[in-house]
Amino acid sequence: MYTLREDVSYRLTPEFQMEPGFLLAFSPCKSRTHTASPETIDFEEEAEPSWTRKFDEFSYPFRRTEGYLQARYDPLSFLSLALGVRLDYLNLTDELSIQPRGSLSFTLPTTSTLRLAYGRYERSPLAYQVLKADGNRDLKSSVTEHYIMELEHELSAQTELKFAVYYKDMQKLVTRSVNLDAFFDDSDDAVTTGYFNQGTGFVSGAEIFLRHRVSEKFFGWLSYAYTHAERRETPDDTYKPFLFDNTHILSIVANYSPTTKTEIGAKWQYSSGTTAVPLNSLITIQDLVTVGMHPLISDVAGAILSTEFPAYHRLDLRFKYKRTFWGLPVTAFTEIWNVYNRQNKIRLRFPDKFAEAIEASEFETDTEALDIQVNEYLEIPQFPFTVSVGIIYEF
């Protein structure tokens, strides 16, 4: 990937500031994908299943151009206004996206600050959704609109409180349907449909953050977040809870520096758990071209195995020691994860059709040997008590 970026800031008057910038990117890319999947699954037959093999190869010279312009204006001592627009062009979709954004900040008589913000964000489809054999060349960017209200207040010189509520409206999400009935019943129906800009969803939530500094050596903070998310894959579907829906997250962090060279930190976190989501929505890697998250597991496998996180909590400790070596800063650290060895787990849920097929087959002894309760779920442990040691050498 070859990129050229420039960001500039001009203060025209004490109250008015302009911030333009641009990014040019060229990414010649070649992709090869080799997949194999069984045409049918018949648990009652002893014969080996027949397999369908697919090989996708494509090369494409990706070109992306981005530009933005933002203006900040402080007409009064207690009022600040920021307005901006971002322009993106990607030759993959041959689409120019215009994304306006803005915020308004008030300093209240109580020394609190109230901020209202709006932003429109567009995300390009992933390369494989457009270019692979069953991709859709007519896909466009998905659109998300953010609405935020945030309040900041200094309770004292050492204590800071922040509270925020937000709402996100998601439209034109790139989705495809997976027909699991066809996959298990050996019907002539297609297992999957093509990719379309057909998904919609929304996310709402609230966050509160409290930070307190006792002295230069010790500070700590506490935060709580609640999220509610729903999504539908096609216009005919109903809205269903999606990734990290109804999750309560509580975090407590403390940090102490006995000397200028040493630091001790602790973090305890609790999560109430998440709604089951397809496995491929969790195991992802960033696509450097479209800047989206690329799933590492196929849509079919993700639909078969839905994943959820039960209630979760753990305590982590961190010790750091700083010094100079050959005139350069060096930091040695030791981290202890899950200090009290909490048995946090991930659940993989099987669809009803999968459980029915297993129960109707002659492989009960195999499932007993594997200790899999197919009519419920399979639990996988997360990180146990773990110690890591490392050195950071800066130069």
C-alpha positions in Angstrom: 0.0 0.0 0.0 1.3 3.5 -1.0 -0.2 6.5 0.9 0.3 10.2 0.9 -1.3 12.2 3.7 -1.3 15.8 4.8 -3.1 17.5 7.7 -3.0 21.3 8.1 -4.3 23.7 10.8 -4.8 27.4 10.2 -5.8 29.8 13.0 -7.2 32.8 11.0 -8.4 34.7 14.1 -8.3 33.9 17.9 -11.9 32.6 17.5 -11.8 30.9 14.1 -9.6 27.9 13.0 -9.6 25.9 9.8 -8.4 22.3 9.6 -8.1 20.8 6.1 -6.5 17.5 5.1 -6.3 14.8 2.5 -5.2 11.2 2.0 -4.2 9.5 -1.3 -3.8 5.7 -1.3 -2.9 3.2 -4.0 -3.1 -0.6 -3.2 -2.3 -3.1 -6.0 -3.8 -6.3 -4.6 -4.0 -9.9 -5.5 -6.2 -12.4 -3.5 -6.5 -16.1 -3.7 -9.2 -18.1 -1.8 -9.5 -21.8 -1.6 -12.5 -23.3 0.2 -14.0 -26.8 0.4 -17.5 -27.6 1.9 -19.6 -30.7 1.9 -22.5 -30.7 -0.6 -24.8 -32.4 1.9 -24.6 -33.7 5.5 -26.2 -37.1 6.1 -25.4 -38.4 9.6 -27.2 -41.7 9.0 -25.0 -42.7 6.0 -21.5 -44.1 6.6 -20.3 -43.0 3.1 -17.9 -40.1 2.9 -19.7 -36.9 2.0 -19.1 -35.3 -1.4 -17.3 -32.0 -1.4 -17.7 -28.8 -3.4 -14.4 -27.0 -3.9 -14.1 -23.4 -4.9 -11.1 -21.4 -5.9 -11.4 -17.6 -6.2 -8.6 -15.5 -7.5 -8.7 -11.8 -8.4 -6.4 -8.9 -8.6 -7.5 -5.3 -8.4 -5.7 -1.9 -8.3 -7.5 -0.2 -5.4 -7.4 3.6 -5.3 -8.7 5.6 -2.4 -8.9 9.4 -2.0 -10.0 11.0 1.2 -10.3 14.7 2.1 -11.8 16.6 5.0 -12.4 20.2 6.0 -13.3 21.3 9.5 -13.9 24.7 11.0 -13.9 25.6 14.7 -15.5 28.8 15.8 -15.7 30.2 19.4 -18.0 33.2 19.1 -18.5 33.5 22.9 -16.4 32.4 25.9 -18.9 29.7 26.8 -19.8 28.6 23.3 -17.8 26.5 20.7 -19.0 25.3 17.3 -17.3 22.8 15.0 -18.6 22.0 11.6 -16.9 19.7 9.0 -17.3 17.4 6.1 -15.4 14.4 4.9 -15.2 13.2 1.3 -14.2 9.6 0.4 -13.8 8.0 -3.0 -13.0 4.4 -3.7 -12.7 3.1 -7.2 -13.9 -0.4 -6.1 -17.5 1.0 -5.8 -17.0 4.1 -8.0 -18.8 6.1 -5.3 -18.2 9.5 -3.7 -19.4 9.6 -0.2 -20.2 12.9 1.6 -20.1 12.7 5.4 -21.1 15.8 7.3 -20.2 16.1 11.0 -20.7 18.8 13.7 -20.6 19.5 17.4 -21.8 22.2 19.7 -20.2 22.8 23.2 -21.6 24.9 26.0 -19.7 25.8 29.2 -22.4 26.0 31.9 -22.3 28.4 34.9 -21.5 25.4 37.1 -18.2 24.9 35.2 -19.8 21.9 33.5 -19.4 21.4 29.7 -22.3 20.1 27.6 -21.5 18.8 24.2 -23.9 17.8 21.4 -22.5 16.0 18.3 -23.7 14.5 15.1 -21.8 12.5 12.5 -22.5 10.6 9.3 -20.1 7.7 8.6 -19.9 5.5 5.5 -18.0 2.3 5.2 -17.1 0.7 1.9 -18.0 -3.0 1.3 -15.1 -5.5 1.8 -13.2 -6.4 -1.3 -14.3 -10.1 -1.3 -17.9 -9.1 -1.1 -17.5 -7.3 -4.4 -14.8 -9.2 -6.4 -15.1 -12.9 -5.5 -17.0 -15.2 -7.8 -20.3 -14.8 -6.0 -19.7 -11.1 -5.1 -21.9 -8.2 -6.1 -20.3 -5.5 -8.2 -23.2 -3.1 -7.5 -22.6 -2.9 -3.7 -22.3 0.5 -2.1 -21.2 1.8 1.2 -23.1 1.2 4.4 -24.2 4.3 6.3 -24.2 4.9 10.1 -25.5 8.2 11.7 -24.3 8.9 15.2 -26.0 11.2 17.8 -24.2 11.9 21.0 -24.9 14.0 24.1 -22.0 14.3 26.6 -21.7 16.1 30.0 -18.4 16.8 31.7 -18.2 18.2 35.2 -15.3 18.8 37.7 -16.5 17.7 41.1 -13.2 19.1 42.5 -9.7 19.8 41.4 -8.9 16.1 41.7 -12.2 14.6 40.6 -13.7 14.5 37.1 -17.1 13.1 36.1 -18.3 12.4 32.5 -21.7 11.1 31.4 -22.7 10.4 27.8 -25.7 8.9 25.9 -25.6 7.9 22.3 -27.7 6.4 19.5 -26.5 4.9 16.1 -28.7 4.3 13.2 -27.3 1.8 10.6 -28.6 1.5 7.1 -27.6 -0.3 3.9 -25.5 -2.9 5.7 -23.9 -5.5 3.5 -25.4 -8.8 4.4 -26.3 -12.2 2.9 -28.8 -14.9 4.0 -27.7 -18.4 5.0 -30.3 -21.1 4.5 -29.5 -23.7 7.2 -32.5 -25.8 6.4 -31.2 -26.4 2.9 -27.8 -27.1 4.3 -29.0 -29.9 6.6 -32.0 -31.2 4.6 -30.3 -31.7 1.3 -32.9 -29.6 -0.6 -32.2 -28.0 -3.9 -32.5 -24.5 -2.4 -29.4 -22.3 -2.4 -27.5 -22.4 0.9 -26.6 -18.8 0.6 -27.8 -15.7 -1.3 -25.6 -13.0 -2.7 -24.4 -9.9 -0.9 -26.8 -6.9 -0.9 -27.1 -3.5 0.9 -30.2 -4.8 2.7 -29.4 -4.9 6.4 -30.5 -2.3 9.0 -29.8 -1.9 12.7 -29.5 0.5 15.7 -27.3 0.8 18.8 -28.1 2.8 21.9 -26.3 3.2 25.1 -25.0 5.2 28.0 -21.6 5.6 29.7 -20.5 7.1 33.0 -16.8 7.8 33.9 -15.4 9.0 37.3 -11.7 9.8 37.7 -10.0 10.7 40.9 -6.4 11.7 41.6 -5.3 11.5 45.2 -1.8 12.8 44.5 0.9 12.8 41.8 1.6 9.2 42.7 -1.9 7.7 42.8 -5.0 7.9 40.7 -7.9 5.7 39.8 -11.1 5.6 37.7 -14.4 3.8 37.6 -16.6 3.4 34.5 -19.9 1.9 33.6 -21.4 1.3 30.2 -24.7 -0.1 28.9 -25.3 -1.1 25.3 -28.5 -2.2 23.5 -28.1 -3.3 19.9 -30.6 -4.8 17.4 -30.2 -5.7 13.7 -32.0 -7.4 10.8 -30.2 -9.0 7.9 -32.9 -8.6 5.3 -36.1 -6.5 5.0 -38.2 -9.6 5.6 -36.5 -10.4 8.9 -37.5 -9.1 12.3 -35.1 -7.1 14.4 -33.0 -9.3 16.7 -30.4 -8.6 19.4 -26.9 -8.4 17.9 -23.3 -8.0 18.9 -22.8 -7.0 22.6 -26.5 -6.4 23.1 -27.7 -5.7 26.7 -24.2 -5.7 28.0 -23.4 -4.1 31.3 -19.7 -3.4 31.7 -18.1 -2.2 34.9 -14.4 -1.3 35.1 -12.3 -0.2 38.1 -8.7 0.9 37.6 -6.1 2.0 40.1 -2.5 3.1 39.4 0.2 3.8 42.0 3.8 5.1 41.3 6.0 4.6 44.5 8.9 6.2 42.7 9.5 8.0 39.4 10.8 4.7 37.9 8.2 2.2 39.2 4.5 1.8 38.6 1.9 -0.6 39.9 -1.5 -1.0 38.3 -4.6 -3.0 38.8 -7.8 -3.4 36.7 -11.0 -5.3 37.6 -13.7 -5.7 34.9 -17.2 -7.2 35.0 -19.4 -7.9 32.0 -23.0 -9.2 32.2 -22.5 -11.2 29.0 -23.6 -10.9 25.4 -26.3 -12.1 23.1 -25.5 -15.0 20.8 -24.0 -13.8 17.4 -22.5 -15.6 14.4 -19.0 -16.8 15.1 -17.6 -15.0 12.0 -18.6 -11.6 13.4 -16.2 -12.0 16.3 -13.1 -13.5 14.5 -12.0 -10.7 12.2 -9.0 -8.9 10.8 -8.8 -5.4 9.4 -9.0 -5.0 5.7 -6.3 -2.4 4.9 -7.9 -1.2 1.7 -11.5 -0.7 2.8 -10.6 -0.2 6.5 -13.4 -2.7 7.5 -13.1 -5.8 9.6 -12.7 -8.9 7.4 -14.1 -12.2 8.9 -11.8 -15.1 9.0 -14.6 -17.7 9.0 -17.2 -18.3 6.3 -20.7 -17.0 6.5 -22.1 -20.6 6.6 -19.8 -21.7 9.4 -20.6 -18.5 11.3 -24.3 -19.2 11.0 -24.0 -22.8 12.2 -22.0 -21.8 15.3 -23.4 -18.8 17.1 -21.3 -17.5 20.0 -22.1 -15.8 23.2 -20.2 -14.7 26.3 -21.7 -15.6 29.7 -21.2 -13.3 32.7 -17.5 -12.5 32.9 -15.1 -10.9 35.4 -11.4 -10.9 36.1 -8.6 -9.0 37.9 -5.3 -8.0 36.1 -2.2 -6.6 37.7 0.7 -4.9 36.0 4.2 -3.9 37.3 6.5 -1.6 35.4 10.1 -0.5 36.0 11.7 2.3 33.9 15.3 3.1 33.4 17.8 4.2 30.7 20.1 1.9 28.9 22.7 3.2 26.5 21.0 6.6 26.8 17.6 5.3 25.7 14.5 4.6 27.7 13.8 1.0 28.6 10.7 -0.3 30.4 10.5 -3.8 31.9 7.0 -5.1 32.8 5.3 -8.0 34.3 1.6 -8.6 33.8 -0.6 -11.1 35.7 -4.0 -11.8 33.9 -6.9 -13.3 35.7 -5.3 -13.2 39.2 -7.9 -15.3 40.9 -8.3 -17.7 38.0 -11.9 -17.0 37.2 -13.3 -19.7 34.9 -14.6 -17.4 32.2 -16.0 -19.2 29.1 -17.2 -18.8 25.6 -20.3 -20.7 24.5 -20.8 -22.1 21.0 -24.4 -22.8 20.3 -25.6 -25.3 17.7 -28.7 -24.8 15.5 -31.7 -27.0 16.2 -31.3 -28.8 12.9 -27.7 -29.8 13.8 -28.8 -31.2 17.2 -31.7 -33.1 15.5 -29.4 -34.6 12.9 -26.8 -35.8 15.5 -29.5 -37.3 17.8 -31.0 -39.2 14.8 -27.7 -40.6 13.8 -25.7 -43.6 15.0 -22.8 -41.5 16.5 -24.1 -41.1 20.0 -20.9 -42.7 21.4 -18.7 -40.2 19.5 -20.6 -37.2 20.9 -20.4 -38.8 24.4 -16.6 -39.2 24.0 -16.3 -35.6 23.0 -18.5 -34.5 25.9 -20.7 -32.4 23.6 -24.3 -31.7 24.6 -25.5 -31.0 21.0 -29.0 -29.9 22.2 -27.4 -27.1 24.3 -23.9 -25.7 23.7 -20.2 -26.3 23.8 -18.2 -24.2 26.3 -14.7 -23.1 25.6 -12.5 -21.7 28.5 -11.0 -18.3 28.1 -7.6 -17.1 29.5 -6.8 -18.8 32.8 -4.3 -17.4 35.3 -1.4 -16.2 33.1 1.9 -14.4 33.7 3.7 -12.5 31.0 7.1 -10.7 31.1 8.4 -8.2 28.6 10.8 -5.3 27.8 10.0 -2.2 25.8 13.1 -0.5 24.3 12.4 2.9 22.7 14.7 4.3 20.1 
